[in-house]
Amino acid sequence: MSATILVDLDHLLATPIYDATRCSIGFHPLHGFIPIGIYVLLSFHPKTRYVGLGLVLHMILDSIDCQLTNGIWFQ
């Protein structure tokens, strides 16, 4: 599950790479709504359950960060 932090590599595609006011949900390719749906589906399959749960948890934490930082749930 800890390896799911690698999903943040898509932040390297953004310009600038780091923006403290940017919400990653809906902005970065692997933080979009279609990938999030795939992560949810992965959490139901026994062989990919831990990866899927890790990714879903990652997205939940990112959305909470968006809410606390910017007052919005997604970009």
mmCIF file of the C-alpha atoms, coordinates in Angstrom:
data_MODEL
# 
_entry.id   MODEL 
# 
loop_
_atom_site.group_PDB 
_atom_site.id 
_atom_site.type_symbol 
_atom_site.label_atom_id 
_atom_site.label_alt_id 
_atom_site.label_comp_id 
_atom_site.label_asym_id 
_atom_site.label_entity_id 
_atom_site.label_seq_id 
_atom_site.pdbx_PDB_ins_code 
_atom_site.Cartn_x 
_atom_site.Cartn_y 
_atom_site.Cartn_z 
_atom_site.occupancy 
_atom_site.B_iso_or_equiv 
_atom_site.pdbx_formal_charge 
_atom_site.auth_seq_id 
_atom_site.auth_comp_id 
_atom_site.auth_asym_id 
_atom_site.auth_atom_id 
_atom_site.pdbx_PDB_model_num 
ATOM 1  C CA . MET A 1 1  ? 0.000   0.000  0.000   1.00 0.00 ? 1  MET A CA 1 
ATOM 2  C CA . SER A 1 2  ? 2.822   2.405  0.697   1.00 0.00 ? 2  SER A CA 1 
ATOM 3  C CA . ALA A 1 3  ? 3.999   2.066  -2.910  1.00 0.00 ? 3  ALA A CA 1 
ATOM 4  C CA . THR A 1 4  ? 0.816   3.803  -4.064  1.00 0.00 ? 4  THR A CA 1 
ATOM 5  C CA . ILE A 1 5  ? 2.538   7.093  -3.274  1.00 0.00 ? 5  ILE A CA 1 
ATOM 6  C CA . LEU A 1 6  ? 4.139   6.620  -6.701  1.00 0.00 ? 6  LEU A CA 1 
ATOM 7  C CA . VAL A 1 7  ? 0.893   7.919  -8.177  1.00 0.00 ? 7  VAL A CA 1 
ATOM 8  C CA . ASP A 1 8  ? 2.245   11.359 -7.289  1.00 0.00 ? 8  ASP A CA 1 
ATOM 9  C CA . LEU A 1 9  ? 4.814   11.067 -10.077 1.00 0.00 ? 9  LEU A CA 1 
ATOM 10 C CA . ASP A 1 10 ? 2.209   12.710 -12.315 1.00 0.00 ? 10 ASP A CA 1 
ATOM 11 C CA . HIS A 1 11 ? 2.923   15.944 -10.425 1.00 0.00 ? 11 HIS A CA 1 
ATOM 12 C CA . LEU A 1 12 ? 6.157   16.122 -12.437 1.00 0.00 ? 12 LEU A CA 1 
ATOM 13 C CA . LEU A 1 13 ? 4.085   16.769 -15.569 1.00 0.00 ? 13 LEU A CA 1 
ATOM 14 C CA . ALA A 1 14 ? 2.656   20.027 -14.196 1.00 0.00 ? 14 ALA A CA 1 
ATOM 15 C CA . THR A 1 15 ? 4.090   23.486 -14.613 1.00 0.00 ? 15 THR A CA 1 
ATOM 16 C CA . PRO A 1 16 ? 5.103   24.560 -12.034 1.00 0.00 ? 16 PRO A CA 1 
ATOM 17 C CA . ILE A 1 17 ? 5.768   21.175 -10.465 1.00 0.00 ? 17 ILE A CA 1 
ATOM 18 C CA . TYR A 1 18 ? 4.683   22.404 -7.033  1.00 0.00 ? 18 TYR A CA 1 
ATOM 19 C CA . ASP A 1 19 ? 1.947   24.917 -6.362  1.00 0.00 ? 19 ASP A CA 1 
ATOM 20 C CA . ALA A 1 20 ? 0.740   25.142 -2.785  1.00 0.00 ? 20 ALA A CA 1 
ATOM 21 C CA . THR A 1 21 ? -2.689  26.440 -3.829  1.00 0.00 ? 21 THR A CA 1 
ATOM 22 C CA . ARG A 1 22 ? -3.363  23.823 -6.520  1.00 0.00 ? 22 ARG A CA 1 
ATOM 23 C CA . CYS A 1 23 ? -5.745  20.971 -5.845  1.00 0.00 ? 23 CYS A CA 1 
ATOM 24 C CA . SER A 1 24 ? -4.394  17.750 -7.328  1.00 0.00 ? 24 SER A CA 1 
ATOM 25 C CA . ILE A 1 25 ? -7.808  16.038 -7.607  1.00 0.00 ? 25 ILE A CA 1 
ATOM 26 C CA . GLY A 1 26 ? -9.044  16.656 -11.124 1.00 0.00 ? 26 GLY A CA 1 
ATOM 27 C CA . PHE A 1 27 ? -5.841  18.419 -12.189 1.00 0.00 ? 27 PHE A CA 1 
ATOM 28 C CA . HIS A 1 28 ? -3.168  15.741 -12.512 1.00 0.00 ? 28 HIS A CA 1 
ATOM 29 C CA . PRO A 1 29 ? -3.769  12.819 -14.916 1.00 0.00 ? 29 PRO A CA 1 
ATOM 30 C CA . LEU A 1 30 ? -3.641  10.060 -12.294 1.00 0.00 ? 30 LEU A CA 1 
ATOM 31 C CA . HIS A 1 31 ? -5.797  12.109 -9.913  1.00 0.00 ? 31 HIS A CA 1 
ATOM 32 C CA . GLY A 1 32 ? -8.734  12.399 -12.327 1.00 0.00 ? 32 GLY A CA 1 
ATOM 33 C CA . PHE A 1 33 ? -12.200 10.989 -11.931 1.00 0.00 ? 33 PHE A CA 1 
ATOM 34 C CA . ILE A 1 34 ? -11.785 8.124  -14.417 1.00 0.00 ? 34 ILE A CA 1 
ATOM 35 C CA . PRO A 1 35 ? -8.590  6.856  -12.728 1.00 0.00 ? 35 PRO A CA 1 
ATOM 36 C CA . ILE A 1 36 ? -10.267 7.208  -9.323  1.00 0.00 ? 36 ILE A CA 1 
ATOM 37 C CA . GLY A 1 37 ? -13.098 4.989  -10.593 1.00 0.00 ? 37 GLY A CA 1 
ATOM 38 C CA . ILE A 1 38 ? -10.514 2.448  -11.714 1.00 0.00 ? 38 ILE A CA 1 
ATOM 39 C CA . TYR A 1 39 ? -8.881  2.584  -8.275  1.00 0.00 ? 39 TYR A CA 1 
ATOM 40 C CA . VAL A 1 40 ? -12.248 1.842  -6.680  1.00 0.00 ? 40 VAL A CA 1 
ATOM 41 C CA . LEU A 1 41 ? -12.726 -1.150 -8.993  1.00 0.00 ? 41 LEU A CA 1 
ATOM 42 C CA . LEU A 1 42 ? -9.216  -2.394 -8.168  1.00 0.00 ? 42 LEU A CA 1 
ATOM 43 C CA . SER A 1 43 ? -10.113 -2.420 -4.491  1.00 0.00 ? 43 SER A CA 1 
ATOM 44 C CA . PHE A 1 44 ? -12.805 -5.061 -5.126  1.00 0.00 ? 44 PHE A CA 1 
ATOM 45 C CA . HIS A 1 45 ? -10.570 -7.575 -6.907  1.00 0.00 ? 45 HIS A CA 1 
ATOM 46 C CA . PRO A 1 46 ? -8.733  -9.884 -4.463  1.00 0.00 ? 46 PRO A CA 1 
ATOM 47 C CA . LYS A 1 47 ? -5.352  -9.707 -6.239  1.00 0.00 ? 47 LYS A CA 1 
ATOM 48 C CA . THR A 1 48 ? -5.309  -5.899 -6.471  1.00 0.00 ? 48 THR A CA 1 
ATOM 49 C CA . ARG A 1 49 ? -7.248  -5.081 -3.308  1.00 0.00 ? 49 ARG A CA 1 
ATOM 50 C CA . TYR A 1 50 ? -4.375  -3.527 -1.345  1.00 0.00 ? 50 TYR A CA 1 
ATOM 51 C CA . VAL A 1 51 ? -3.168  -1.425 -4.254  1.00 0.00 ? 51 VAL A CA 1 
ATOM 52 C CA . GLY A 1 52 ? -6.717  -0.255 -4.940  1.00 0.00 ? 52 GLY A CA 1 
ATOM 53 C CA . LEU A 1 53 ? -7.365  0.569  -1.303  1.00 0.00 ? 53 LEU A CA 1 
ATOM 54 C CA . GLY A 1 54 ? -4.072  2.420  -1.064  1.00 0.00 ? 54 GLY A CA 1 
ATOM 55 C CA . LEU A 1 55 ? -4.896  4.497  -4.131  1.00 0.00 ? 55 LEU A CA 1 
ATOM 56 C CA . VAL A 1 56 ? -8.433  5.248  -2.933  1.00 0.00 ? 56 VAL A CA 1 
ATOM 57 C CA . LEU A 1 57 ? -7.074  6.283  0.460   1.00 0.00 ? 57 LEU A CA 1 
ATOM 58 C CA . HIS A 1 58 ? -4.491  8.476  -1.283  1.00 0.00 ? 58 HIS A CA 1 
ATOM 59 C CA . MET A 1 59 ? -7.235  10.224 -3.271  1.00 0.00 ? 59 MET A CA 1 
ATOM 60 C CA . ILE A 1 60 ? -9.363  10.709 -0.150  1.00 0.00 ? 60 ILE A CA 1 
ATOM 61 C CA . LEU A 1 61 ? -6.431  12.295 1.663   1.00 0.00 ? 61 LEU A CA 1 
ATOM 62 C CA . ASP A 1 62 ? -5.669  14.520 -1.335  1.00 0.00 ? 62 ASP A CA 1 
ATOM 63 C CA . SER A 1 63 ? -9.287  15.688 -1.472  1.00 0.00 ? 63 SER A CA 1 
ATOM 64 C CA . ILE A 1 64 ? -9.223  16.463 2.258   1.00 0.00 ? 64 ILE A CA 1 
ATOM 65 C CA . ASP A 1 65 ? -6.045  18.469 1.645   1.00 0.00 ? 65 ASP A CA 1 
ATOM 66 C CA . CYS A 1 66 ? -7.844  20.396 -1.119  1.00 0.00 ? 66 CYS A CA 1 
ATOM 67 C CA . GLN A 1 67 ? -10.716 21.161 1.246   1.00 0.00 ? 67 GLN A CA 1 
ATOM 68 C CA . LEU A 1 68 ? -8.433  22.324 4.060   1.00 0.00 ? 68 LEU A CA 1 
ATOM 69 C CA . THR A 1 69 ? -6.114  24.323 1.812   1.00 0.00 ? 69 THR A CA 1 
ATOM 70 C CA . ASN A 1 70 ? -8.506  25.879 -0.708  1.00 0.00 ? 70 ASN A CA 1 
ATOM 71 C CA . GLY A 1 71 ? -11.996 25.210 0.575   1.00 0.00 ? 71 GLY A CA 1 
ATOM 72 C CA . ILE A 1 72 ? -12.845 23.026 -2.446  1.00 0.00 ? 72 ILE A CA 1 
ATOM 73 C CA . TRP A 1 73 ? -13.038 19.252 -2.899  1.00 0.00 ? 73 TRP A CA 1 
ATOM 74 C CA . PHE A 1 74 ? -11.608 19.050 -6.445  1.00 0.00 ? 74 PHE A CA 1 
ATOM 75 C CA . GLN A 1 75 ? -10.177 21.235 -9.229  1.00 0.00 ? 75 GLN A CA 1 
# 
